């Protein structure tokens, strides 16, 4: 295949991948605790560090040798909701939840609720784990006068009518973060990363009655979507031009 056409097709593929990522970011612009993604292409760097065994021009290796997904962990804006079970983190760190398979995952999404048995769970139903025992937190609000209103202080300690009722586990990871998305705004350590959770530092503050919004900037994402569309169209025109040149060359050679 013509090298120029291969480069243009690689550009088409990269634009399609980028559009998929942007579309997912925009779909979650109103998802509390969501962290936007972006694609990082490392063609030149990858070629220098890991040169192909076959010299360029003699191989069908992709021009874009490596693309990796990068999650932007910058904080979203905090919005007051007035709901006592809405909790946000100001600073680094993650809430710890129990997954259906018995494992643990980590999230910044603080829209909590009480399950039928009093277990404190996320909006998707994952139990929040306590700081000390790493067990699901249960709040017996039904046994409290007036149903009981949980109060969560800035360290994540929970009280019901002045009595201690548990504490939220809040952990952080070494930076740069090596976390993989699991859906439902959950993160787990990336395979082989060796990332180990540790108690979050004193600079992290728990804010009751607020939610951390998505860190997606809708306007910026729309601009990037337009740029990706134009890039795709440009690459498409280049492919069409190379196809026309090849067709003309074949026809002219046939007349000789």
NORFEN-V693143 format. One line per field, one symbol per residue. burial: b if it has 9 or more other ideal C-beta (glycine too) atoms within 8 Angstrom, else e. A space follows every 10 residues. Layout:
burial=???
//
This chain:
burial=eeeebbbbbb bbbbbbbbbe bbbbbbebbe bbbbbbbebe ebbeebbeee ebeeeeeeee eeebbebebe bbeeebebee eeebbbbbbb bebbbbbbbe eeebbbbbbb bbbbbeebbb bbeeebbbbb beebebbbbb beebeeebbb bbbeebbbbb eeeebbbbbb bbbeeebbbe ebebbbbbbb eeeebebeeb beebebbbbb bbbbbbeeee bbebbeebbe bbebbbebbe ebbeebeeee eeeeee
//
